[in-house]
Amino acid sequence: MKRIGLLSDTHAFWDERYLKYFKDCDEIWHAGDIGSMDIVERLQAFRPLRAVYGNIDGQDIRRMFPETVRFTIEGADVIMKHIGGYPGRYDPSIREALFVRPPQLFVCGHSHILKVKYDKTLRMLHINPGAAGRYGFHKVRTLVRFNIDAGTFGNLEVIELND
């Protein structure tokens, strides 16, 4: 079993509570718009980091992380991409990959809107953790934690970072 801490859209904003809420996590995943190498370095110093770059990320971050990543963890097939859309309205840049060989979990960011939804058509869980940074129109900053065990997902928690 692995415990995952998931965030997106930090836009170079650091909050010490990321470490507090992810202290029991085995890995941290960042779904893009990281914003600065400082965020990357702090997260990597704390836990293993998997990430994708977002539309605001510079060349330094784009050299470190891909636009899209597909991997298997604890028996679960996962795709992560910053701009991905939602069930029924996937972004054209990822639609084919999802429909040709759907993963069990699709993670994206970009919208700053927290959404966890099961796609019945593709039989896959979709998670957008919302935005953990301060830049954007969102009113509440959010993080997500969940478990992956033998290809199944559980104990999903949404954490609101009220300022």
C-alpha positions as a printed NumPy array, in Angstrom:
array([[  0.   ,   0.   ,   0.   ],
       [  1.111,   3.535,  -0.798],
       [ -0.232,   6.786,   0.605],
       [ -0.203,   9.599,  -1.962],
       [ -0.235,  13.348,  -1.392],
       [ -1.572,  15.152,  -4.461],
       [ -1.492,  18.846,  -5.292],
       [ -1.551,  21.115,  -8.309],
       [ -1.3  ,  24.743,  -9.336],
       [  1.016,  25.981,  -6.604],
       [  2.151,  28.793,  -8.936],
       [  5.412,  29.192,  -6.939],
       [  3.528,  29.576,  -3.632],
       [  4.917,  27.568,  -0.718],
       [  2.871,  26.656,   2.353],
       [  4.518,  24.766,   5.235],
       [  1.23 ,  22.912,   5.687],
       [  2.036,  20.879,   2.544],
       [  4.586,  19.071,   4.727],
       [  2.202,  18.758,   7.651],
       [ -0.552,  17.169,   5.603],
       [  1.781,  14.982,   3.539],
       [  3.927,  13.75 ,   6.449],
       [  2.348,  10.267,   6.335],
       [  2.525,  10.024,   2.536],
       [  4.947,   7.78 ,   0.681],
       [  5.002,   9.96 ,  -2.437],
       [  3.917,  13.431,  -3.488],
       [  2.413,  14.018,  -6.922],
       [  2.222,  17.498,  -8.446],
       [ -0.153,  17.872, -11.406],
       [  1.543,  20.917, -12.932],
       [  1.85 ,  24.687, -12.75 ],
       [  4.52 ,  24.203, -10.127],
       [  5.847,  27.693, -10.742],
       [  9.384,  27.547,  -9.383],
       [ 12.313,  25.243,  -8.76 ],
       [ 12.081,  26.177,  -5.077],
       [  8.789,  24.247,  -4.84 ],
       [ 10.328,  21.26 ,  -6.656],
       [ 13.369,  21.225,  -4.375],
       [ 11.352,  21.512,  -1.16 ],
       [  8.99 ,  18.715,  -2.143],
       [ 11.821,  16.457,  -3.369],
       [ 13.717,  16.991,  -0.117],
       [ 10.655,  15.821,   1.793],
       [  9.322,  12.827,  -0.184],
       [  9.742,  11.193,  -3.591],
       [  8.092,  13.481,  -6.143],
       [  6.289,  12.635,  -9.372],
       [  5.232,  15.64 , -11.413],
       [  4.269,  16.996, -14.804],
       [  4.838,  20.484, -16.065],
       [  2.003,  22.923, -16.58 ],
       [  1.395,  25.77 , -18.961],
       [  3.037,  28.375, -16.691],
       [  6.152,  26.336, -15.937],
       [  9.49 ,  27.487, -17.329],
       [ 12.138,  25.524, -19.167],
       [ 13.905,  24.466, -15.963],
       [ 10.817,  22.566, -14.791],
       [  9.996,  21.34 , -18.314],
       [ 13.458,  19.772, -18.539],
       [ 12.867,  17.884, -15.273],
       [  9.306,  16.695, -15.785],
       [  7.266,  15.56 , -18.796],
       [  4.004,  17.013, -20.057],
       [  2.32 ,  13.644, -19.534],
       [  3.457,  10.716, -17.437],
       [  2.087,   7.172, -17.315],
       [  3.236,   4.777, -14.626],
       [  2.168,   1.798, -12.546],
       [  2.154,   1.974,  -8.762],
       [  0.835,  -0.69 ,  -6.401],
       [ -0.829,  -2.433,  -9.346],
       [ -2.64 ,   0.701, -10.557],
       [ -2.138,   2.225, -14.005],
       [ -1.961,   6.033, -13.714],
       [ -1.785,   8.903, -16.202],
       [ -1.03 ,  12.434, -15.029],
       [ -1.184,  15.558, -17.218],
       [ -1.727,  19.191, -16.273],
       [ -4.406,  20.075, -18.829],
       [ -6.793,  17.146, -19.014],
       [-10.431,  18.126, -18.761],
       [-13.128,  16.043, -17.085],
       [-15.183,  12.919, -17.762],
       [-17.27 ,  13.635, -20.817],
       [-15.121,  16.678, -21.677],
       [-11.5  ,  15.529, -21.884],
       [ -8.97 ,  17.847, -23.468],
       [ -8.151,  16.851, -27.085],
       [ -4.454,  16.535, -26.148],
       [ -5.159,  13.515, -23.896],
       [ -8.434,  12.119, -25.23 ],
       [ -6.893,   9.495, -27.521],
       [ -4.549,   8.128, -24.838],
       [ -7.464,   7.801, -22.419],
       [ -9.828,   6.135, -24.877],
       [ -7.341,   3.78 , -26.56 ],
       [ -6.019,   2.357, -23.287],
       [ -7.776,   3.855, -20.262],
       [ -5.763,   3.941, -17.043],
       [ -7.347,   3.179, -13.687],
       [ -6.589,   6.723, -12.507],
       [ -6.332,   9.969, -14.455],
       [ -4.912,  12.969, -12.567],
       [ -4.909,  16.518, -13.902],
       [ -4.903,  20.101, -12.692],
       [ -5.22 ,  23.449, -14.496],
       [ -8.847,  24.363, -13.765],
       [ -8.231,  25.215, -10.068],
       [-11.484,  23.31 ,  -9.432],
       [-11.364,  20.33 ,  -7.087],
       [-13.111,  17.383,  -8.667],
       [-13.095,  13.664,  -7.909],
       [-15.289,  11.704, -10.26 ],
       [-15.577,   8.148, -11.519],
       [-15.817,   7.921, -15.309],
       [-18.252,   5.061, -15.893],
       [-17.579,   4.998, -19.642],
       [-13.822,   4.469, -19.252],
       [-14.079,   2.739, -15.855],
       [-11.474,   5.066, -14.422],
       [-11.178,   7.409, -11.458],
       [-10.519,  11.067, -12.302],
       [ -8.934,  13.399,  -9.73 ],
       [ -8.219,  17.099, -10.037],
       [ -6.906,  18.282,  -6.643],
       [ -7.849,  21.916,  -7.261],
       [ -5.245,  24.586,  -6.567],
       [ -2.781,  24.651,  -3.664],
       [ -1.367,  28.091,  -4.481],
       [ -2.797,  31.572,  -4.075],
       [ -2.772,  32.683,  -7.698],
       [ -6.108,  32.253,  -9.49 ],
       [ -9.816,  32.673,  -9.003],
       [-10.343,  29.823,  -6.516],
       [-11.527,  30.8  ,  -3.055],
       [-10.239,  27.762,  -1.14 ],
       [ -6.837,  26.123,  -1.624],
       [ -6.994,  22.33 ,  -1.63 ],
       [ -4.851,  19.202,  -1.368],
       [ -5.835,  15.544,  -1.745],
       [ -4.557,  12.414,   0.004],
       [ -5.447,   8.84 ,  -0.873],
       [ -4.227,   5.255,  -0.714],
       [ -3.403,   2.866,  -3.521],
       [ -3.429,  -0.815,  -2.607],
       [ -3.428,  -3.731,  -5.055],
       [ -4.801,  -1.574,  -7.848],
       [ -7.593,  -0.026,  -5.799],
       [ -7.988,   3.468,  -4.381],
       [ -9.272,   4.294,  -0.931],
       [ -9.297,   6.631,   2.049],
       [ -9.44 ,   9.689,  -0.187],
       [ -9.353,  12.919,   1.781],
       [ -9.749,  16.515,   0.651],
       [ -7.821,  19.034,   2.711],
       [ -8.877,  22.682,   2.633],
       [ -6.156,  25.209,   3.385],
       [ -8.142,  28.083,   4.826],
       [ -6.001,  31.178,   5.249]])
